[in-house]
Every structure is written in structure tokens, then in C-alpha cells.
Amino acid sequence: MHHIYSNILEYWGLITSVHLLEKNMLWLCLLSLALMWIRRWRQPAELITSVAVQRNLPSLPVLSRIPQALFLLALLSINVWLAKPVIPLISETRTMETRDIFIAVDKSGSMDTIIKDAEGNDQGRRIDAAAHAVKFFVAQRKGDRVGLAVFDDNTYLHWPMTDDLPIILKKTDLIPRFVNGGTNFEGPTGPIQTVINHWREYGKAKTKVLILVSDGDAPLTPERTAELTKEMQELGGKLYLLGVGETWSNPDKTAVKVDVEPLKKLVSGLGGKVYSVADEKQMLAAVTDIDKLEKSAVTVETSETFRDVSIYFAILSCLFFCLFIVSVAFTRERL
């Protein structure tokens, strides 16, 4: 008994969950009622002139109503069929949210400087270490969109935002070439403004990250810092800086003192972090740390699909019409 009751509730739930994609077609129900009334109205009253005719009349008045009911049900079934009934099917899919990550590498003349370890051994140029760190970082991306640029006094786009990461890895080989010029952070052609403009046109993900790799000083006026902060915040962007060389890791040893506080303030205001790196090993550790900080949140995407059940009402209408014809033959009611 409990099993039967559960089945009834299940079927009732399916019936009540039916949606009609073309609800306006239900107005045809009024037309069906009108046709029903016209059909009854067209049947004239008959005078009984003989016992034979009287014998053909239905013995029970209720039986004469059956053809009418079946005819009406057939018409209503057609109306519902035309209204396109469907049952919603909700499917839930968990997907990782993608990120828009843009990497801009300083290629000014100072990036051609040789890195030395604690024992004074040459570890290669700063620009080569930066290129290797970028390649290592890009190789770890899964599902992210990455863009690549280099900059000195201007910014040069190596590749726009893309999820085709193999081509970004290929473009990292171009980073160490043509090292010269100065460093420009605040200008309209600087890396920050260039990436902001690029995100406005091509950005898609909610999580946007700009990674700057530079060894230079950062002349930034308070007014320009406020402008860049506002524009980045409007896009939901974060800024991380890999400060290469003694300018960042050990400023007391540098012959020329530079003020890096404006750039540090910009990074901090955008919820990022400054990494002071002296060699390639520290660069690799820094990009690994950035990846951990900017892990994408798992989001639940709910998509609703429909199962078409209109065919059942079409079949039902055919069934009612067949029963109607049978009932007319049984009750001898005139069509």
C-alpha cells in the first residue's frame, strides 16, 4: 500500500512540474468548448414515431454523455499538445572558474645585468631568469587565459589573452631579446595602463591578475597611483610585482638609491604583494606563491533543460478520438 502511495505522489509531482512553452495556445480550449456546444446544438430533436426508433435510443441517459465527454477530452488534449508541455530537468555541474592572468616583463637595459650568487658566481642575466620563471609559471596553468607583454619606455604585446597556452610558452622565448631602454610604469603606454585597456576589451574572467617582473625604480605620482588603482579596482584586477635585483632585495648595497614606495603602495592598494627576488630560484618560489594565492574558487553552474512530453498528449488525443468513435457506435449517437 505504501509503495502504491509513493508512486501516486511521484506521478503527481511529475504532473504538477509540467511547464507549457506556448501558454497562449490554451486559449484554444475556449474554442473546443464552443465546438462542443455547436455539436450539441446541431443535433435536432427527434419525434419518436415508432417503437423501433425508441428501441434504438440509449437505455441509460448517462451513456449518452460519454461520447460528449470523450470528444471534449480529445479536443483538450490537442490544445495541450499545441501548448508544448515540457518537464524541467535541472542538471548541476561543478566547474573551475577561469582566470585572466597577464604577465608583463621589464626589458630595460638594467635587466641585462648578470645575477651573482652568494659566492659571487655568475647565474646568468636577470632577463633570462625572468623568462625562465615566466615559462615555469605558464606551464602550471590549467584552464586559465594568459597574456604576455614586455616593456621598457613603452609596452610591446607578445600575445593577447588566450587559453592556447602552448603559444604563450613559445612566445616566452622572445622575452630576452632586444634588452634596452628605460622603465615606465605610470605612462599611458606603460604596462599597467596597457593591460587595463586590454582587459576592458578582451577580459572575460572575474579573477584578473597582472604580474609585473622588473628591476627598475618606479616613478609614480600620487595622482597617477590613484587613477591606476581606481581603474584596476573597477575591473576587479590584482597586481603582483616580482622585484628583481638588489634594488628590491638589498637596497642598502645599491650605489644609486631609488624610491620604490610608490609602486609598493600601488600593489598593496590592489590587494597584491611585492616579492623581492635576487635569483632564479627565488623567482620560481614567488610565482608558485602567487599561484597559491590566486587559486580559482570552485563555482556551481546550474543549467536547466527540458524533456518534451507533448507527444504523450498527441497520443492521448488519438486515444480519446478512437474511444469517441467506439462510444458513438455503442450508443448510436449521431455524429
Secondary structure, 3 states (H helix, E strand, C coil): CHHHHHHHHHHHHHHHCCEECCHHHHHHHHHHHHHHHHHHHHCCCCCCCCHHHHHHCCCCHHHHHHHHHHHHHHHHHHHHHHCCEEEEEEEEEEEECCEEEEEEEECCHHHHCEEECCCCCEEEEHHHHHHHHHHHHHHCCCCCEEEEEEECCCEEEEEEEECCHHHHHHHHHHCCCCCCCCCCCCCCCCHHHHHHHHHHHHCCCCEEEEEEEECCCCCCCHHHHHHHHHHHHHHCEEEEEEEECHHHHCHHHCCCCCCCHHHHHHHHHCCCEEEEECCHHHHHHHHHHHHHHCCCCEEEEEEEEEEECHHHHHHHHHHHHHHHHHHHHHHCCCC
